[in-house]
Amino acid sequence: MSQFDRRTIVRGAAWSVPVVAVATYAPAYAASLDAPQPAGLLALCRTTGQGNNNCQGYRFRLNFLVDPPYSWNVSISLAQITPSNGPALEIKTPTTFPQVISSTNTFFDLWFCTSSSPSQLSLSVSYSTWRTDQPQSTAQTLTFLQQDYSGIPAC
């Protein structure tokens, strides 16, 4: 005769089924609601005196980790480049926010402009993000880690 009776086995099985069901569905639901996370800031290139007032332009790509199925609005709340030889730079494009990102469109580019050509830059970017099907009042604020760049190639 077995050391376990049928009632003990049935009672154990009844408790294990709900635990397995919750464990498999909870992570998928939680991940779908996560705001896009910073994935990287790339210094793509610099222009040479193009634009108004002999602008030295810098193009940076903001990459995000975006879980499907939602699209997200991204609005830059702070984007500051501090060059080694001058004042902080301003964003030239995109000129309008929010920008929309999704799991199939995970980045957008920022252009900065200065009248000089510094040998080194430091970049800080903070942004607010909210789902395109939700009001802006649900926005979360996130920040890319500050990074230093030198030797940015010409466009």
Buried (B, 14 or more C-beta within 10 A) or exposed (E): EEEEEEEEEEEEEEEEEEEEEEEEEEEEEEEEEEBBEBBEBBBBEBBEEEEEEEBBBBBBEBBBEBBEEBBBBBBBEEBBBBBEEBEEBEBBEEEEBBBEBBBEEBBBEBBBBBEEBBEEBBBBBBBBBBBEEEEEEEBEEBEBEEBEBEEBEEE
